[in-house]
């Protein structure tokens, strides 16, 4: 008879608290990974001011607002996302997030997605920064 050990069951069970994790950093536009599921990452980020126009050619991007109001501009309009709401930007759609006042949000996207898409530049954040 062979016994197998489930490695997952030996880990402590602990929920993640978004407010506690947000308190660990202050910079804006620099997403921090808090969890992974399959090939997707859950990232917390603080936004303030204007971002750059960009797109993600290979993936959708999910914005879940926890605090504040996020505006996402598109070439032909805009959407406002309030606390407790989410919006999915379809892959390939040019968009530009904007936060008049600080916004705290949860991003869900595949591992390795660059925040500035293929645009690059000084606003490009490092990937796989965990808190």
C-alpha positions in Angstrom: 0.0 0.0 0.0 1.3 3.4 -1.0 0.5 6.6 0.8 0.7 10.0 -0.7 1.1 13.3 1.1 -1.0 16.2 -0.1 1.4 19.1 0.1 -1.3 21.6 -0.1 -2.9 20.4 3.1 0.3 21.0 5.1 0.1 24.8 4.3 -1.6 27.1 6.8 -5.0 28.3 5.7 -5.1 32.1 5.6 -7.2 34.6 3.8 -5.8 37.7 2.2 -6.9 41.1 3.3 -6.8 43.7 0.6 -6.6 46.7 3.0 -3.7 45.1 4.9 -1.9 44.3 1.7 -2.5 47.9 0.3 -1.0 49.3 3.5 2.4 47.7 2.6 3.1 50.0 -0.3 2.6 53.7 -1.2 3.7 54.0 -4.8 1.3 54.5 -7.7 1.0 52.5 -10.9 3.2 49.7 -9.5 1.1 46.5 -9.2 1.9 44.0 -6.5 1.1 40.3 -6.9 -0.9 38.8 -4.0 -1.9 35.5 -5.5 -1.8 33.2 -8.5 -4.5 30.9 -10.0 -3.3 28.7 -12.9 -1.6 31.2 -15.2 -3.4 34.3 -13.8 -2.2 36.8 -11.2 -4.2 38.8 -8.8 -2.5 42.2 -8.3 -3.2 45.1 -6.0 -2.3 48.6 -7.2 -2.8 52.2 -6.3 -3.6 54.7 -9.1 -3.4 58.4 -9.1 -3.5 60.8 -12.1 -3.3 59.9 -15.7 -1.8 56.8 -17.2 -0.7 56.2 -20.9 -2.7 55.0 -23.9 -2.0 51.3 -24.3 -3.5 48.0 -25.2 -2.9 44.3 -24.5 -3.0 42.4 -27.8 -3.2 38.9 -26.3 -5.4 39.2 -23.2 -8.3 40.9 -21.6 -7.6 42.9 -18.4 -10.0 43.0 -15.4 -10.2 46.0 -13.1 -12.0 45.6 -9.7 -12.3 48.9 -7.8 -12.0 48.5 -4.0 -11.7 52.2 -3.1 -12.1 55.4 -5.1 -13.5 56.0 -8.6 -11.6 54.8 -11.7 -12.2 56.3 -15.2 -11.1 54.3 -18.2 -10.9 56.3 -21.4 -11.3 54.7 -24.8 -10.9 56.2 -28.3 -14.7 56.5 -28.6 -15.8 57.0 -24.9 -15.2 56.2 -21.3 -16.4 54.1 -18.4 -16.5 55.0 -14.7 -15.9 52.1 -12.2 -16.9 52.7 -8.6 -16.1 50.7 -5.4 -17.5 47.2 -5.6 -17.6 47.3 -9.4 -15.5 45.8 -12.1 -14.8 46.3 -15.8 -13.1 44.0 -18.3 -11.2 45.7 -21.0 -11.2 43.4 -24.0 -7.9 42.4 -25.6 -6.6 44.7 -28.2 -8.7 47.7 -27.1 -6.7 50.9 -26.6 -7.5 52.4 -23.1 -6.1 54.8 -20.6 -6.9 54.6 -16.9 -7.3 57.8 -14.9 -7.8 58.5 -11.2 -8.6 62.0 -10.1 -8.2 60.9 -6.5 -6.3 57.8 -5.3 -7.9 54.5 -6.4 -7.1 51.1 -4.9 -7.9 48.2 -7.1 -7.4 44.6 -7.8 -6.2 43.6 -11.3 -6.6 40.1 -12.7 -4.5 39.2 -15.7 -2.2 36.5 -17.0 1.2 36.2 -15.5 3.8 38.3 -17.4 1.5 41.0 -18.8 3.2 44.3 -18.9 1.2 47.2 -17.5 2.0 49.4 -20.5 1.3 46.8 -23.1 3.7 47.0 -26.0 4.0 50.8 -25.5 6.7 50.5 -22.8 8.2 53.7 -21.4 8.9 55.1 -17.9 5.5 54.0 -16.5 6.4 50.3 -17.2 6.3 48.4 -13.8 8.3 45.4 -12.9 6.4 42.1 -13.1 6.2 39.5 -10.4 6.7 41.8 -7.5 5.0 40.0 -4.5 3.7 41.4 -1.3 
